[in-house]
Amino acid sequence: MKIRRKTCLEKRYTDKMGRLHNNITYIKKTLLNIIPLKIILKYRKTYYGEIKDCEDCVLAK
């Protein structure tokens, strides 16, 4: 088992700011470095450098 970190651009939506395009970082546990088993952590980095959990944003509609 290995742990992989992958960053991708996603569209998110918040009530206060509207649509956001954020770099979301996924930390996943994988089997044989190919098959993802479990997402351990999912977070985003804000414009100001803060790191926030993705639970406060929902996927864009």
DODO-768175 format. One record per residue: x, y, z of N, C-alpha, C, CB in turn; residue in three letters. Coordinates in steps of 0.05 Angstrom, whole numbers, plus 32768, in hexadecimal, padded with zeros to 4 digits. Glycine has a CB too. Example, Ala and Ser with C-alpha at 12.3 -4.5 7.8 and 13.67 -1.06 7.14 Angstrom:
BEGIN
81087F8E809C80F67FA6809C81087FBE809C80E27FA780B5ALA81017FD3808E81117FEB808F81028001809D811A7FF48072SER
//
This chain:
BEGIN
80117FE880008000800080008012801980007FED80008018MET8009802D7FF1801780467FF08002805D7FF4802680497FD5LYS800D80747FFA7FFC808B7FFD8004809F7FE77FFF80998019ILE7FF080A87FD77FF480BA7FC17FE780D47FC67FEB80AD7FA7ARG7FF380E97FBC7FE781047FBD7FE3810E7FA17FFA81177FCEARG7FCB81177F9B7FC481217F807FB5813B7F837FB4810C7F70LYS7FBC814F7F737FAF81697F727FA1816C7F577FC3817F7F78THR7F8881757F587F79817A7F407F6881927F447F6881617F38CYS7F60819F7F2E7F5081B77F2E7F3281AF7F2E7F5681CA7F16LEU7F2381B97F417F0781B37F437EF681CC7F467F0181A07F5AGLU7EDE81CB7F3D7ECB81E17F407EBB81DC7F597EB881E47F27LYS7EBB81F07F6B7EAC81EE7F847E9982067F867EBF81EE7F9CARG7E8682047F997E72821A7F9C7E6F821F7FBA7E5782127F8FTYR7E7082387FC27E6A82417FDD7E5482567FDC7E83824B7FECTHR7E4582597FF27E30826D7FF37E3B82897FF37E1E8268800BASP7E51828D80017E5C82A880057E6B82B17FEC7E6F82A8801CLYS7E7A82A07FDF7E8C82A87FC97E82829F7FAD7EA7829F7FCDMET7E6F828E7FAC7E6682847F927E78826E7F877E65829B7F7EGLY7E7D826E7F6D7E8D82597F617EAB825D7F677E8982577F43ARG7EB982487F6C7ED582487F717EE382337F607EDC82447F8FLEU7EFA82387F567F0B82247F497F2382207F5B7F14822E7F2CHIS7F2382097F687F3882037F7C7F4981EC7F757F2B81FF7F97ASN7F6281EC7F7E7F7381D57F7C7F6D81C47F957F9181DD7F7AASN7F6281AD7F907F5B819A7FA67F7081857FA67F3E818E7FA1ILE7F7B81807FBE7F8F816B7FC27F8381537FCF7FA781767FD2THR7F85813C7FC37F7B81237FCE7F9381127FD77F6B81137FB8TYR7F9181087FEF7FA580F57FFA7F9780DA7FFB7FB180FE8016ILE7F9F80C77FEB7F9280AD7FE97FA580967FF07F8780A97FCCLYS7F9980827FFB7FA7806980007FA280577FE87F9E805B801BLYS7FB8804D7FDC7FB5803D7FC47FC280217FC77FC2804B7FACTHR7FB8800F7FB77FC37FF47FB77FD37FF17F9D7FAC7FDE7FB8LEU7FEC7FE87F9F7FFE7FE57F8980027FFF7F797FF47FCF7F76LEU7FFE80157F86800280307F7B7FEF80357F63801F80347F73ASN7FDA80267F607FC880297F497FAB802B7F537FCB80127F36ILE7FA280197F637F8680167F6B7F8180277F847F7E7FF97F6FILE7F70803C7F837F6B804C7F9B7F58803C7FAE7F5F80677F94PRO7F5F803C7FC77F4F802E7FDB7F3E80417FEC7F61801D7FEDLEU7F4B80577FF57F3D806880087F49808480067F40805E8025LYS7F37809980087F4080B480097F4580BB80267F2B80C87FFBILE7F5E80C1802D7F6580C780487F5E80E4804F7F8380C2804EILE7F6580F7803D7F61811380437F5D812180287F79811F8052LEU7F4B813580297F46814680127F458163801C7F2A813E8004LYS7F57817480107F58818F801A7F5E81A280027F6E8193802FTYR7F5A81BC80077F5F81D07FF37F6F81E77FFF7F4481DB7FE7ARG7F7E81F47FEF7F8E820B7FF77F8182247FED7FAB82087FEELYS7F7D82387FFE7F6F82507FF67F8382647FE97F62825D800ETHR7F79827A7FE07F89828E7FD37F9D829A7FE77F7782A47FC7TYR7F95829B80007FA682A780157FB9829380227F9582B3802ATYR7FBA827B80187FCC826780227FC2825680397FE58274802CGLY7FA9825A80417F9C824980567F95822E804A7F8382578062GLU7F96821A805A7F8E81FF80527F7381F980607FA481E98058ILE7F5F81F3804F7F4481ED805A7F3B81D280517F3082038051LYS7F2981C680617F1D81AD805A7F0781B280457F1181A08073ASP7F02819E80347EEF81A1801E7ED2819D80277EF5818E8008CYS7ECD819980417EB28194804A7EA081AD80497EB381898066GLU7EAC81C5804A7E9C81DD804A7E9381E6802E7EAB81F48057ASP7E9E81DA80197E9781E07FFD7E8981C77FF27EAF81E87FECCYS7E7481CC7FE27E6781B67FD47E6F81B87FB77E4881B77FD7VAL7E6C81A27FA87E7281A27F8C7E6081B67F7D7E7081867F80LEU7E6B81C37F697E5B81D67F597E4381C97F4C7E6D81E47F44ALA7E2E81D77F4B7E1581CC7F407E1381CF7F227DFD81DA7F4DLYS
//
